[in-house]
Amino acid sequence: MKKKILIGGGITLVVGFLVFLIIYNINNGEEKQNDSSTGVATVDFSSYEETEVTSNSNVNITSAGVYNITNDISNGSITINTTGDVKLILDGVTITNESGPCIKVISASNVYIEIKGTNYLKSSTTEEYNGTIYAESDLLLLGDGTLNIESNIDGIVTKDDLQIDSGTYNIISSDDGIVGRDSIQINNGTITITSGGDGLKSTNEEKGVIDINGGTLNIVSSKDGIQSITDLNINGGTINIKTGSGSATSSSNSNWRNSGDTDSMKGIKTEQNLYINGGTIDINSEDDSIHSNGNVTIKGGTITASSGDDGIHADKDVSIKDGKITITKSYEGIEGANITVDGGDISVTSSDDGFNAAGGDGSTMNRPGANNTYSSGTTYTLTINGGKIYVNASGDGLDSNGNIFITGGTIFVDGPTNSGNGALDYGDGGSYKFEITGGTLIAVGSSGMA
């Protein structure tokens, strides 16, 4: 059933409706460290009453239902405050607001926004409601249209779960592009973000998982490109990221990050663990291209990184099982407390060490991205069981502060030309060893440390 209502400013739409949902969360089988689920509940809106909204001023929605927005709104907003489910259909509209969000969800069970045609939202948001789209509820975006967003703070913000299934989104924000407090799940669509802060981020330390399963993300950010407060799972899609000034600002330069600017400018960053199972990732970052305060596990995908600091860095362990990894520029190429390579096609170019199984050392501990968990009493290990590896390093080619074990794979090391480094370097003292029981290793470089 449809009805058409002409709505003046401040008049409330009333359509009574209440839906009770049973939500089943199904794990997709990919390895995840954090048990918090992502995604928004599936709501069937086919039986909901539809309302045509033709107001050109403030619209207040207080009941569940489907609302077709077809008129432009000048210096106003759509406000949702209900206990039920709401679906907004934006059909070729322009909404501007000089004093707050264009779409504000104070309360709702689930909110869907479907995009049709080309739509434009521009707002001067406030600290209390800091997004051009701001939701206190779960939020799902979908459709075959385009949504252009401009914001003086953040672009899209939800205090619960955020899911994007389809559509084209172009976001320009003075601060963060997209913030999903509890979680973010991206399944499809094309998302382009230009942000003065982080591109895409989660903030809930108890949940905060980000899942990227498909779609295209193009991010140019002044700070981190993608930042997860907990775990980050990349299973597919195409991701292009540039942070800060890109890798042109390199940690091999004496002036790197010495201007007093301590903002994090990493490409992909997680506070806990990072899992890459597929997808195509291209990063040009001023800081680490891929960084985890926990572990990094790579099982597939194609990764290209140009970094002003480390290509891939984990405060704990790096595990590479498959995939194609090309690090075209870096300070340390791949760094972690323990590094294990079981497969994959890996090419690393670095101004210091190519592979570095370590927590950092006295000269690098204060660099942004350095592993500050370094302890001289800890054993670090680089293990290579398979894969094809090429390293072009100005520092050590394969470096471990502890042991190096090679059981398989094909490894080529173009090592340093200065005598202060070596193509191969492992821990000092009789308790550490460099052991080869299989594979092919060809390593060349200066003989000063031989």
C-alpha positions as CSV (number, residue, x, y, z in Angstrom):
1,M,0.0,0.0,0.0
2,K,1.2,3.5,-0.9
3,K,0.2,6.9,0.2
4,K,1.4,10.3,-0.7
5,I,1.8,12.9,2.0
6,L,2.7,16.6,1.6
7,I,4.7,17.4,4.7
8,G,5.5,20.8,6.1
9,G,8.4,21.6,8.4
10,G,8.3,19.9,11.8
11,I,5.1,17.8,11.1
12,T,5.5,14.2,12.3
13,L,4.9,11.2,10.1
14,V,2.9,8.5,12.0
15,V,2.6,5.0,10.7
16,G,2.4,2.4,13.5
17,F,4.4,-0.7,13.0
18,L,6.5,-3.1,15.2
19,V,8.6,-6.0,14.0
20,F,10.3,-8.7,16.1
21,L,13.4,-10.3,14.6
22,I,15.4,-13.5,15.1
23,I,19.0,-13.0,13.9
24,Y,21.2,-15.8,13.0
25,N,24.9,-15.0,12.6
26,I,26.7,-17.5,10.4
27,N,30.5,-17.6,10.4
28,N,31.8,-17.7,6.8
29,G,34.7,-20.1,7.7
30,E,37.5,-17.6,7.4
31,E,39.9,-17.5,10.3
32,K,39.0,-14.7,12.8
33,Q,40.5,-13.9,16.1
34,N,37.6,-11.7,17.4
35,D,34.3,-13.5,17.9
36,S,32.2,-10.3,17.5
37,S,29.9,-10.6,14.5
38,T,29.5,-7.9,11.9
39,G,26.7,-7.0,9.6
40,V,23.1,-5.7,10.0
41,A,20.0,-7.9,10.5
42,T,18.1,-8.8,7.3
43,V,14.8,-7.0,7.2
44,D,12.0,-7.8,4.7
45,F,10.4,-4.5,4.0
46,S,7.9,-5.9,1.4
47,S,5.0,-5.8,3.9
48,Y,5.8,-2.3,5.3
49,E,3.7,0.7,4.5
50,E,5.3,3.0,2.0
51,T,5.1,6.8,2.3
52,E,5.9,9.3,-0.4
53,V,7.8,12.3,1.3
54,T,7.6,15.5,-0.8
55,S,8.6,18.0,1.9
56,N,11.4,20.5,1.1
57,S,12.1,21.2,4.8
58,N,12.6,19.2,8.0
59,V,11.2,15.6,8.0
60,N,10.6,13.8,11.3
61,I,10.0,10.0,11.1
62,T,8.6,8.4,14.3
63,S,7.2,5.1,13.0
64,A,8.5,2.1,11.2
65,G,8.1,2.0,7.4
66,V,9.5,2.7,4.0
67,Y,9.9,6.4,3.1
68,N,10.5,7.6,-0.5
69,I,12.4,10.9,-0.5
70,T,11.9,12.6,-3.8
71,N,12.2,16.4,-3.0
72,D,15.3,18.4,-2.3
73,I,15.7,19.7,1.3
74,S,17.4,23.0,1.8
75,N,19.0,23.7,5.2
76,G,17.1,20.9,6.9
77,S,17.3,17.3,7.8
78,I,15.6,13.9,8.0
79,T,15.4,12.8,11.6
80,I,14.4,9.2,12.6
81,N,13.2,8.5,16.1
82,T,11.4,5.2,16.5
83,T,11.7,1.7,18.0
84,G,11.0,-0.1,14.6
85,D,12.8,-0.6,11.3
86,V,13.0,2.2,8.7
87,K,14.0,2.2,5.1
88,L,14.8,5.5,3.4
89,I,14.9,5.6,-0.4
90,L,16.9,8.6,-1.7
91,D,15.8,9.2,-5.3
92,G,17.9,11.9,-7.0
93,V,17.7,14.4,-4.1
94,T,19.9,17.1,-2.7
95,I,19.9,17.7,1.1
96,T,21.9,20.5,2.8
97,N,22.0,21.4,6.4
98,E,24.0,24.3,7.9
99,S,23.6,23.2,11.5
100,G,23.8,19.4,11.7
101,P,23.5,16.1,9.9
102,C,21.5,15.7,6.7
103,I,20.2,12.4,8.0
104,K,20.1,11.8,11.8
105,V,18.9,8.6,13.5
106,I,18.3,9.2,17.2
107,S,16.7,5.8,17.6
108,A,15.7,2.8,15.5
109,S,16.0,-0.9,15.4
110,N,17.6,-1.0,11.9
111,V,17.9,1.7,9.2
112,Y,18.3,0.9,5.5
113,I,19.2,3.7,3.1
114,E,18.6,2.7,-0.6
115,I,20.3,4.9,-3.2
116,K,18.6,5.6,-6.5
117,G,19.9,8.1,-9.1
118,T,22.4,10.7,-8.1
119,N,22.1,12.2,-4.6
120,Y,24.0,14.9,-2.8
121,L,24.3,15.5,1.0
122,K,26.2,18.4,2.4
123,S,26.2,19.4,6.1
124,S,28.0,21.4,8.7
125,T,27.8,18.7,11.4
126,T,28.3,19.2,15.1
127,E,30.4,17.5,17.7
128,E,27.3,15.8,19.1
129,Y,26.1,14.5,15.7
130,N,29.4,14.3,13.9
131,G,28.4,12.9,10.5
132,T,26.5,14.0,7.5
133,I,24.8,10.7,8.0
134,Y,24.7,10.0,11.7
135,A,23.0,6.9,13.3
136,E,22.6,5.7,16.8
137,S,21.3,2.4,15.2
138,D,22.5,-0.3,12.9
139,L,22.8,1.1,9.4
140,L,22.8,-0.6,6.0
141,L,23.5,1.1,2.7
142,L,22.5,-0.3,-0.7
143,G,21.2,0.6,-4.1
144,D,22.3,1.1,-7.7
145,G,22.6,4.9,-7.5
146,T,25.3,7.4,-6.4
147,L,25.6,9.2,-3.1
148,N,27.9,12.2,-2.8
149,I,28.7,13.4,0.7
150,E,30.5,16.5,2.0
151,S,31.1,17.1,5.7
152,N,33.0,19.5,7.9
153,I,33.7,16.7,10.4
154,D,33.0,13.0,9.5
155,G,31.1,11.6,6.5
156,I,29.1,8.6,7.7
157,V,28.9,7.7,11.4
158,T,27.1,4.9,13.1
159,K,27.3,4.0,16.8
160,D,26.3,0.4,16.1
161,D,27.0,-1.8,13.0
162,L,27.5,-0.5,9.5
163,Q,27.1,-2.6,6.4
164,I,27.5,-1.6,2.7
165,D,26.0,-4.0,0.2
166,S,26.0,-1.9,-3.0
167,G,25.9,1.6,-4.5
168,T,28.5,4.3,-5.3
169,Y,29.6,6.6,-2.5
170,N,31.9,9.6,-2.9
171,I,32.8,11.1,0.5
172,I,34.8,14.3,1.2
173,S,35.3,15.0,4.9
174,S,37.4,17.3,7.0
175,D,37.9,14.5,9.5
176,D,37.1,10.7,9.2
177,G,35.4,9.4,6.1
178,I,33.4,6.4,7.5
179,V,33.1,5.4,11.2
180,G,31.3,2.2,12.3
181,R,31.7,2.1,16.1
182,D,30.7,-1.6,16.7
183,S,31.7,-3.0,13.3
184,I,32.0,-2.4,9.5
185,Q,31.1,-4.9,6.9
186,I,31.6,-4.1,3.2
187,N,30.3,-6.6,0.7
188,N,30.1,-4.7,-2.5
189,G,29.8,-1.2,-4.0
190,T,32.3,1.5,-4.9
191,I,33.5,3.8,-2.1
192,T,35.8,6.8,-2.7
193,I,37.0,8.7,0.4
194,T,39.0,11.9,0.6
195,S,39.5,12.6,4.3
196,G,41.4,15.0,6.6
197,G,41.5,12.2,9.2
198,D,41.2,8.5,8.9
199,G,39.5,7.0,5.8
200,L,37.6,4.0,7.4
201,K,37.6,3.1,11.1
202,S,36.0,1.3,13.9
203,T,36.2,2.5,17.5
204,N,34.5,0.0,19.9
205,E,37.3,-1.8,21.8
206,E,34.9,-4.6,22.8
207,K,33.8,-5.3,19.3
208,G,35.1,-3.1,16.5
209,V,35.7,-5.7,13.8
210,I,36.0,-4.7,10.1
211,D,35.2,-7.2,7.4
212,I,35.9,-6.4,3.7
213,N,34.4,-9.1,1.5
214,G,34.1,-7.3,-1.9
215,G,33.6,-4.0,-3.6
216,T,36.1,-1.2,-4.5
217,L,37.6,1.2,-1.9
218,N,39.6,4.2,-3.0
219,I,40.9,6.1,0.0
220,V,43.1,9.2,0.2
221,S,43.5,10.2,3.8
222,S,45.7,12.5,5.8
223,K,45.9,9.9,8.6
224,D,45.3,6.1,8.5
225,G,43.6,4.7,5.5
226,I,41.8,1.8,7.3
227,Q,42.0,1.5,11.0
228,S,40.3,-1.3,13.1
229,I,40.3,-1.0,16.9
230,T,40.2,-4.8,17.0
231,D,40.5,-7.3,14.2
232,L,40.4,-6.7,10.4
233,N,39.5,-9.4,7.9
234,I,40.0,-8.8,4.2
235,N,38.4,-11.6,2.1
236,G,38.0,-9.9,-1.3
237,G,37.5,-6.6,-3.1
238,T,39.8,-4.0,-4.5
239,I,41.5,-1.6,-2.1
240,N,43.5,1.5,-3.1
241,I,45.0,3.7,-0.4
242,K,47.2,6.7,-0.1
243,T,48.1,8.2,3.3
244,G,49.8,11.5,4.1
245,S,52.3,12.4,1.5
246,G,52.8,8.8,0.5
247,S,56.1,6.9,0.4
248,A,57.9,10.0,-1.0
249,T,58.3,10.9,2.7
250,S,60.7,8.1,3.6
251,S,62.1,6.9,6.9
252,S,65.5,6.5,5.2
253,N,65.7,10.3,5.2
254,S,67.1,12.0,8.2
255,N,64.2,14.4,8.4
256,W,61.5,11.7,8.3
257,R,58.7,12.6,10.6
258,N,60.9,15.0,12.6
259,S,58.6,18.0,12.1
260,G,56.8,17.2,15.4
261,D,53.8,15.5,13.6
262,T,53.1,12.3,15.3
263,D,49.8,11.4,13.5
264,S,49.6,7.8,12.4
265,M,49.6,7.6,8.6
266,K,49.5,3.9,8.0
267,G,47.7,2.3,5.1
268,I,46.0,-0.6,6.9
269,K,46.2,-0.7,10.7
270,T,44.8,-3.0,13.3
271,E,45.0,-2.8,17.1
272,Q,44.7,-6.6,17.3
273,N,45.0,-9.0,14.4
274,L,44.9,-8.7,10.6
275,Y,43.8,-11.5,8.3
276,I,44.2,-11.2,4.5
277,N,42.5,-14.1,2.7
278,G,42.0,-12.5,-0.8
279,G,41.4,-9.3,-2.7
280,T,43.7,-6.8,-4.5
281,I,45.4,-4.2,-2.3
282,D,47.5,-1.3,-3.5
283,I,49.0,1.0,-0.8
284,N,51.1,4.2,-1.0
285,S,51.7,5.2,2.6
286,E,53.8,7.7,4.5
287,D,53.9,5.3,7.5
288,D,53.7,1.5,7.5
289,S,51.7,0.1,4.6
290,I,50.3,-2.8,6.6
291,H,50.5,-2.7,10.4
292,S,49.2,-4.8,13.3
293,N,49.7,-4.4,17.0
294,G,49.0,-8.1,17.1
295,N,49.6,-10.7,14.3
296,V,49.4,-10.5,10.5
297,T,48.2,-13.6,8.6
298,I,48.2,-13.6,4.8
299,K,46.6,-16.5,3.1
300,G,45.9,-15.1,-0.4
301,G,45.3,-12.0,-2.5
302,T,47.5,-9.6,-4.3
303,I,49.3,-6.9,-2.3
304,T,51.4,-4.0,-3.7
305,A,52.9,-1.6,-1.2
306,S,55.1,1.5,-1.3
307,S,55.9,2.6,2.2
308,G,57.7,5.5,3.9
309,D,58.4,3.1,6.7
310,D,57.7,-0.7,6.9
311,G,56.0,-2.6,4.2
312,I,54.4,-5.2,6.5
313,H,54.8,-4.8,10.3
314,A,53.4,-6.9,13.2
315,D,54.2,-6.3,16.8
316,K,53.8,-10.0,17.2
317,D,54.0,-12.6,14.4
318,V,53.8,-12.4,10.6
319,S,52.6,-15.6,8.8
320,I,52.5,-15.8,5.0
321,K,50.8,-18.9,3.5
322,D,49.9,-17.8,0.0
323,G,49.3,-14.7,-2.2
324,K,51.4,-12.3,-4.3
325,I,53.2,-9.6,-2.3
326,T,55.2,-6.9,-3.9
327,I,56.8,-4.2,-1.7
328,T,58.3,-1.7,-4.1
329,K,59.7,0.7,-1.4
330,S,60.2,0.4,2.4
331,Y,62.5,1.0,5.3
332,E,62.0,-2.6,6.7
333,G,60.3,-4.8,4.1
334,I,58.6,-7.4,6.4
335,E,59.0,-7.1,10.1
336,G,57.6,-9.1,13.1
337,A,58.8,-10.8,16.3
338,N,58.5,-14.1,14.4
339,I,58.1,-14.5,10.6
340,T,57.0,-17.7,9.0
341,V,56.6,-18.1,5.2
342,D,54.9,-21.3,3.9
343,G,54.2,-20.1,0.4
344,G,53.4,-17.2,-1.9
345,D,55.2,-15.0,-4.4
346,I,57.1,-12.3,-2.5
347,S,59.2,-9.4,-3.7
348,V,60.7,-6.9,-1.3
349,T,62.7,-3.8,-1.8
350,S,64.0,-2.1,1.3
351,S,66.4,0.7,2.4
352,D,67.2,-1.3,5.5
353,D,66.4,-5.0,6.2
354,G,64.3,-7.0,3.8
355,F,63.0,-9.5,6.3
356,N,63.5,-8.6,10.0
357,A,62.5,-11.0,12.7
358,A,63.0,-8.7,15.7
359,G,61.3,-6.3,18.0
360,G,63.4,-3.4,16.9
361,D,66.8,-2.3,18.1
362,G,68.3,0.7,19.9
363,S,68.6,2.8,16.7
364,T,65.0,2.3,15.5
365,M,62.8,1.9,18.6
366,N,61.6,5.4,18.5
367,R,60.5,5.3,14.8
368,P,56.8,5.4,14.2
369,G,55.8,1.8,13.5
370,A,58.8,0.3,15.2
371,N,58.1,-2.8,17.4
372,N,58.5,-1.4,20.9
373,T,58.0,-4.8,22.5
374,Y,61.7,-5.6,21.8
375,S,63.5,-7.5,24.6
376,S,67.0,-8.7,24.5
377,G,65.9,-11.9,26.3
378,T,63.4,-12.9,23.7
379,T,64.1,-15.4,20.9
380,Y,63.0,-14.2,17.5
381,T,62.8,-16.6,14.5
382,L,62.6,-16.3,10.7
383,T,61.3,-19.6,9.2
384,I,60.9,-20.2,5.5
385,N,59.2,-23.4,4.5
386,G,58.1,-22.6,0.9
387,G,57.3,-19.9,-1.6
388,K,59.2,-17.8,-4.0
389,I,61.1,-14.9,-2.4
390,Y,63.1,-12.1,-3.9
391,V,64.8,-9.5,-1.6
392,N,66.6,-6.3,-2.7
393,A,67.9,-4.8,0.5
394,S,70.3,-2.0,1.3
395,G,70.5,-3.3,4.9
396,D,70.5,-7.0,5.8
397,G,68.6,-9.2,3.4
398,L,67.3,-11.9,5.7
399,D,67.8,-10.8,9.3
400,S,66.8,-12.4,12.6
401,N,67.7,-11.3,16.1
402,G,67.4,-15.0,16.9
403,N,67.4,-18.0,14.6
404,I,66.8,-18.5,10.8
405,F,65.4,-21.9,9.6
406,I,64.9,-22.7,5.9
407,T,63.2,-25.9,5.0
408,G,62.0,-25.1,1.4
409,G,61.2,-22.5,-1.1
410,T,63.3,-20.5,-3.6
411,I,65.0,-17.5,-2.2
412,F,67.1,-14.8,-4.0
413,V,68.8,-12.1,-1.9
414,D,70.4,-9.0,-3.5
415,G,72.1,-7.9,-0.4
416,P,73.8,-4.7,0.7
417,T,76.9,-3.1,-0.8
418,N,78.1,-1.6,2.5
419,S,80.1,-3.7,5.0
420,G,78.0,-2.8,8.0
421,N,75.2,-5.1,6.7
422,G,75.0,-8.6,5.3
423,A,72.9,-10.6,2.9
424,L,72.2,-13.0,5.9
425,D,72.3,-12.0,9.5
426,Y,71.2,-14.0,12.6
427,G,71.6,-13.6,16.4
428,D,74.9,-13.4,18.1
429,G,76.0,-16.1,20.5
430,G,76.2,-19.8,20.4
431,S,72.6,-20.3,21.3
432,Y,71.4,-19.0,17.9
433,K,71.7,-20.8,14.6
434,F,71.1,-20.5,10.8
435,E,69.9,-23.9,9.5
436,I,69.0,-25.0,6.0
437,T,67.5,-28.4,5.4
438,G,65.8,-27.8,2.1
439,G,64.9,-25.3,-0.7
440,T,67.2,-23.1,-2.8
441,L,69.0,-20.0,-1.4
442,I,71.1,-17.6,-3.5
443,A,72.4,-14.7,-1.5
444,V,74.9,-12.0,-2.6
445,G,76.1,-8.9,-0.9
446,S,79.1,-7.2,0.8
447,S,81.4,-9.5,2.7
448,G,82.1,-7.2,5.7
449,M,79.8,-9.3,8.0
450,A,80.4,-12.7,6.4
